[in-house]
């Protein structure tokens, strides 16, 4: 009983925390950390190119997911089933 009083609120908080989206500033900072981790120095053309590549990859992934969702919704066959009960005399 005590365990559920602790576990359930903790699980709810974890779920809510995972739903948060990043602000553009947070995303930019994360991208800069990623590029710095690759060895690029701030305020260089190479860093700018790295940031651009990350953004282009993100946009391509978003487009791919949108196209996949459209294909699943519009191009998948729709099966309609209606059961007919026949009573024998």
N, C-alpha and C positions, 0 to 999 in steps of 0.2 A: 504494500500500500504506500509506504513512504517513498519507495523507489519510483513509483509512477508519478508522485507529486513533483519529483525533481526531473524525471526523464521527459515527461510530456512538455512542460514549458521550455526545457532546453532544446528539444527537437523543434518546437515551433519557432524559437528564436533563430536557430540554425537555418531553417527554411526561409524565414524572412530576410536574414542576412544574405543569403545566396541570391535573392531576387533583386538586389540593388544593382543598378546600372552605373557605369562610370561616367563621370562628367567629361566633357571634352578636354578640360585641363588635366584631369587625372589620366585620361588615355594618352595624352601627349607626353606627360611625365613618364608613364610606363614605357611608351615607345622610345623615349630618349634613353631610359635606363637599359632597354634592350639593345639599342644601337651602341651605347657606351660599353655594354658587356661584350659586344663583338669587336671592340677596340677602336671605334671611331671617336674622334675628339669633337667637342662641342664647337659650333660655329664654323664648321668646315663644309666644303662641297660634298665630301663623302658622307658626312652625317646627314646633310639635307637629302641626299639620294637614298640613304638607308631609311629615313623617316617616310619619304615618298613611296618607296617600295612596300613598306609595311602598310601604309594607307591604301595603296592600290590592291594589295593582297586582300585586305579586309573588305574592300568594295567588291572585288571579284567573288569572294566567298559569299557575301550577302546576295549578290545577283544569282549565283549558282543555287543557293538555298531557295530563293524566290522562284526560280524556274522549276526546280524540283517539286516544290509545293504545288505550283500551277499544273505541272504534268500529272501529279498524283490526283489532283482534284478534277481536272477537266478531261484528261485522257484515259483515265482508268474506266474499265467497264462498270456499269451500274447494273446490279442484278436485283430485279424485283421479283419477289416470290409471293404468290398468293395460293394458299392451300384451299383446295376444293374438297369438300366432304360429300361423298356420294353415299346415300343410304340405299341399301338394296331392299327391294320389296319382299 
